[in-house]
Amino acid sequence: MDPVRAKKHLGQHFLKDESVAADIAATLSGKGYDNVLEIGPGMGVLTKYLLEQPFTTYVIEIDTESVEYLNANYPKLHGKIISEDFLKYNINKTFDGKPFAIIGNFPYNISTQIVFRALEFRDQIPEFAGMFQKEVAERICEKKGSKAYGILSVLAQAFYDAEYLFTVPEHVFNPPPKVKSGVLRLRRKENYSLPCSEKLFFTVVKTAFQQRRKTLRNSLKTLNLSDNLREDAIFDLRPEQLSVEAFIALTQKIEADGI
């Protein structure tokens, strides 16, 4: 079967370097799960190395041409190719509540949405690894105090230990993207349940960073906090100055304030 042509509207850049594919596949430990879901396998350059591992590999692919190619070239995948959009698919039609890891050379135009979607299934995802646009991968792993630190950094690191692993140059893709890529790994924390309302935590983080140049006293006005609470010194800070732990403590204070 002819190679699949990369489609711009799907953000496809097919990895063609076998050693990079092998290195990405090797980032998964296989601990705490028997199944792995690869998002956007394309022509299977990463898939072939995942199929050599002891876990069971499933792939989810929105591009019908890629699905045909995978069916024709990877008999081991028969019955394990999900021809769906990961962002809309009910993943438990496949995994039925069981744990699974996520991996992929993610389409850059939806990569942050993939992380947010994976966070919704954090109870089932002990490990998440893959390739992003370099600055997005760095942002996810960033610590407080930098301009890159934001919503994605705080929410991912509240539940996972984030590690930036290595950088991938443009020329190993077809077609080559205009930016470098970065591979990261998220490993779920041993105790990843938060000592506060997780729904409120998400709201506080997102609301704070929507006006990141303002102090928390101003950016969190819409939460209708009491005057007494707003006198707390933490409200003099801007969101990028708060660590993940400080955001959790802030959420606990807001929760105690009766919101």
Secondary structure as a PSIPRED ss2 file (coil, helix, strand):
# PSIPRED VFORMAT (PSIPRED V4.0)

   1 M C   1.000  0.000  0.000
   2 D C   1.000  0.000  0.000
   3 P C   1.000  0.000  0.000
   4 V C   1.000  0.000  0.000
   5 R C   1.000  0.000  0.000
   6 A C   1.000  0.000  0.000
   7 K C   1.000  0.000  0.000
   8 K H   0.000  1.000  0.000
   9 H H   0.000  1.000  0.000
  10 L H   0.000  1.000  0.000
  11 G C   1.000  0.000  0.000
  12 Q C   1.000  0.000  0.000
  13 H C   1.000  0.000  0.000
  14 F E   0.000  0.000  1.000
  15 L E   0.000  0.000  1.000
  16 K C   1.000  0.000  0.000
  17 D C   1.000  0.000  0.000
  18 E H   0.000  1.000  0.000
  19 S H   0.000  1.000  0.000
  20 V H   0.000  1.000  0.000
  21 A H   0.000  1.000  0.000
  22 A H   0.000  1.000  0.000
  23 D H   0.000  1.000  0.000
  24 I H   0.000  1.000  0.000
  25 A H   0.000  1.000  0.000
  26 A C   1.000  0.000  0.000
  27 T C   1.000  0.000  0.000
  28 L C   1.000  0.000  0.000
  29 S C   1.000  0.000  0.000
  30 G C   1.000  0.000  0.000
  31 K C   1.000  0.000  0.000
  32 G C   1.000  0.000  0.000
  33 Y C   1.000  0.000  0.000
  34 D C   1.000  0.000  0.000
  35 N E   0.000  0.000  1.000
  36 V E   0.000  0.000  1.000
  37 L E   0.000  0.000  1.000
  38 E E   0.000  0.000  1.000
  39 I E   0.000  0.000  1.000
  40 G C   1.000  0.000  0.000
  41 P C   1.000  0.000  0.000
  42 G C   1.000  0.000  0.000
  43 M C   1.000  0.000  0.000
  44 G C   1.000  0.000  0.000
  45 V C   1.000  0.000  0.000
  46 L C   1.000  0.000  0.000
  47 T H   0.000  1.000  0.000
  48 K H   0.000  1.000  0.000
  49 Y H   0.000  1.000  0.000
  50 L H   0.000  1.000  0.000
  51 L C   1.000  0.000  0.000
  52 E C   1.000  0.000  0.000
  53 Q C   1.000  0.000  0.000
  54 P C   1.000  0.000  0.000
  55 F C   1.000  0.000  0.000
  56 T E   0.000  0.000  1.000
  57 T E   0.000  0.000  1.000
  58 Y E   0.000  0.000  1.000
  59 V E   0.000  0.000  1.000
  60 I E   0.000  0.000  1.000
  61 E C   1.000  0.000  0.000
  62 I C   1.000  0.000  0.000
  63 D C   1.000  0.000  0.000
  64 T H   0.000  1.000  0.000
  65 E H   0.000  1.000  0.000
  66 S H   0.000  1.000  0.000
  67 V H   0.000  1.000  0.000
  68 E H   0.000  1.000  0.000
  69 Y H   0.000  1.000  0.000
  70 L H   0.000  1.000  0.000
  71 N H   0.000  1.000  0.000
  72 A H   0.000  1.000  0.000
  73 N H   0.000  1.000  0.000
  74 Y C   1.000  0.000  0.000
  75 P H   0.000  1.000  0.000
  76 K H   0.000  1.000  0.000
  77 L H   0.000  1.000  0.000
  78 H C   1.000  0.000  0.000
  79 G C   1.000  0.000  0.000
  80 K C   1.000  0.000  0.000
  81 I E   0.000  0.000  1.000
  82 I E   0.000  0.000  1.000
  83 S C   1.000  0.000  0.000
  84 E C   1.000  0.000  0.000
  85 D C   1.000  0.000  0.000
  86 F C   1.000  0.000  0.000
  87 L C   1.000  0.000  0.000
  88 K C   1.000  0.000  0.000
  89 Y C   1.000  0.000  0.000
  90 N C   1.000  0.000  0.000
  91 I C   1.000  0.000  0.000
  92 N H   0.000  1.000  0.000
  93 K H   0.000  1.000  0.000
  94 T H   0.000  1.000  0.000
  95 F H   0.000  1.000  0.000
  96 D C   1.000  0.000  0.000
  97 G C   1.000  0.000  0.000
  98 K C   1.000  0.000  0.000
  99 P C   1.000  0.000  0.000
 100 F E   0.000  0.000  1.000
 101 A E   0.000  0.000  1.000
 102 I E   0.000  0.000  1.000
 103 I E   0.000  0.000  1.000
 104 G E   0.000  0.000  1.000
 105 N E   0.000  0.000  1.000
 106 F C   1.000  0.000  0.000
 107 P C   1.000  0.000  0.000
 108 Y H   0.000  1.000  0.000
 109 N H   0.000  1.000  0.000
 110 I H   0.000  1.000  0.000
 111 S H   0.000  1.000  0.000
 112 T H   0.000  1.000  0.000
 113 Q H   0.000  1.000  0.000
 114 I H   0.000  1.000  0.000
 115 V H   0.000  1.000  0.000
 116 F H   0.000  1.000  0.000
 117 R H   0.000  1.000  0.000
 118 A H   0.000  1.000  0.000
 119 L H   0.000  1.000  0.000
 120 E H   0.000  1.000  0.000
 121 F C   1.000  0.000  0.000
 122 R C   1.000  0.000  0.000
 123 D C   1.000  0.000  0.000
 124 Q C   1.000  0.000  0.000
 125 I C   1.000  0.000  0.000
 126 P C   1.000  0.000  0.000
 127 E E   0.000  0.000  1.000
 128 F E   0.000  0.000  1.000
 129 A E   0.000  0.000  1.000
 130 G E   0.000  0.000  1.000
 131 M E   0.000  0.000  1.000
 132 F E   0.000  0.000  1.000
 133 Q E   0.000  0.000  1.000
 134 K H   0.000  1.000  0.000
 135 E H   0.000  1.000  0.000
 136 V H   0.000  1.000  0.000
 137 A H   0.000  1.000  0.000
 138 E H   0.000  1.000  0.000
 139 R H   0.000  1.000  0.000
 140 I H   0.000  1.000  0.000
 141 C H   0.000  1.000  0.000
 142 E C   1.000  0.000  0.000
 143 K C   1.000  0.000  0.000
 144 K C   1.000  0.000  0.000
 145 G C   1.000  0.000  0.000
 146 S C   1.000  0.000  0.000
 147 K C   1.000  0.000  0.000
 148 A C   1.000  0.000  0.000
 149 Y C   1.000  0.000  0.000
 150 G C   1.000  0.000  0.000
 151 I H   0.000  1.000  0.000
 152 L H   0.000  1.000  0.000
 153 S H   0.000  1.000  0.000
 154 V H   0.000  1.000  0.000
 155 L H   0.000  1.000  0.000
 156 A H   0.000  1.000  0.000
 157 Q H   0.000  1.000  0.000
 158 A H   0.000  1.000  0.000
 159 F H   0.000  1.000  0.000
 160 Y E   0.000  0.000  1.000
 161 D E   0.000  0.000  1.000
 162 A E   0.000  0.000  1.000
 163 E E   0.000  0.000  1.000
 164 Y E   0.000  0.000  1.000
 165 L E   0.000  0.000  1.000
 166 F E   0.000  0.000  1.000
 167 T E   0.000  0.000  1.000
 168 V E   0.000  0.000  1.000
 169 P C   1.000  0.000  0.000
 170 E H   0.000  1.000  0.000
 171 H H   0.000  1.000  0.000
 172 V H   0.000  1.000  0.000
 173 F E   0.000  0.000  1.000
 174 N E   0.000  0.000  1.000
 175 P C   1.000  0.000  0.000
 176 P C   1.000  0.000  0.000
 177 P C   1.000  0.000  0.000
 178 K C   1.000  0.000  0.000
 179 V C   1.000  0.000  0.000
 180 K C   1.000  0.000  0.000
 181 S E   0.000  0.000  1.000
 182 G E   0.000  0.000  1.000
 183 V E   0.000  0.000  1.000
 184 L E   0.000  0.000  1.000
 185 R E   0.000  0.000  1.000
 186 L E   0.000  0.000  1.000
 187 R E   0.000  0.000  1.000
 188 R E   0.000  0.000  1.000
 189 K C   1.000  0.000  0.000
 190 E C   1.000  0.000  0.000
 191 N C   1.000  0.000  0.000
 192 Y C   1.000  0.000  0.000
 193 S C   1.000  0.000  0.000
 194 L C   1.000  0.000  0.000
 195 P C   1.000  0.000  0.000
 196 C C   1.000  0.000  0.000
 197 S C   1.000  0.000  0.000
 198 E H   0.000  1.000  0.000
 199 K H   0.000  1.000  0.000
 200 L H   0.000  1.000  0.000
 201 F H   0.000  1.000  0.000
 202 F H   0.000  1.000  0.000
 203 T H   0.000  1.000  0.000
 204 V H   0.000  1.000  0.000
 205 V H   0.000  1.000  0.000
 206 K H   0.000  1.000  0.000
 207 T H   0.000  1.000  0.000
 208 A H   0.000  1.000  0.000
 209 F H   0.000  1.000  0.000
 210 Q H   0.000  1.000  0.000
 211 Q C   1.000  0.000  0.000
 212 R C   1.000  0.000  0.000
 213 R C   1.000  0.000  0.000
 214 K C   1.000  0.000  0.000
 215 T C   1.000  0.000  0.000
 216 L H   0.000  1.000  0.000
 217 R H   0.000  1.000  0.000
 218 N H   0.000  1.000  0.000
 219 S H   0.000  1.000  0.000
 220 L C   1.000  0.000  0.000
 221 K H   0.000  1.000  0.000
 222 T H   0.000  1.000  0.000
 223 L H   0.000  1.000  0.000
 224 N C   1.000  0.000  0.000
 225 L C   1.000  0.000  0.000
 226 S C   1.000  0.000  0.000
 227 D H   0.000  1.000  0.000
 228 N H   0.000  1.000  0.000
 229 L H   0.000  1.000  0.000
 230 R H   0.000  1.000  0.000
 231 E C   1.000  0.000  0.000
 232 D C   1.000  0.000  0.000
 233 A H   0.000  1.000  0.000
 234 I H   0.000  1.000  0.000
 235 F H   0.000  1.000  0.000
 236 D H   0.000  1.000  0.000
 237 L C   1.000  0.000  0.000
 238 R C   1.000  0.000  0.000
 239 P H   0.000  1.000  0.000
 240 E H   0.000  1.000  0.000
 241 Q H   0.000  1.000  0.000
 242 L C   1.000  0.000  0.000
 243 S C   1.000  0.000  0.000
 244 V H   0.000  1.000  0.000
 245 E H   0.000  1.000  0.000
 246 A H   0.000  1.000  0.000
 247 F H   0.000  1.000  0.000
 248 I H   0.000  1.000  0.000
 249 A H   0.000  1.000  0.000
 250 L H   0.000  1.000  0.000
 251 T H   0.000  1.000  0.000
 252 Q H   0.000  1.000  0.000
 253 K H   0.000  1.000  0.000
 254 I H   0.000  1.000  0.000
 255 E H   0.000  1.000  0.000
 256 A H   0.000  1.000  0.000
 257 D C   1.000  0.000  0.000
 258 G C   1.000  0.000  0.000
 259 I C   1.000  0.000  0.000
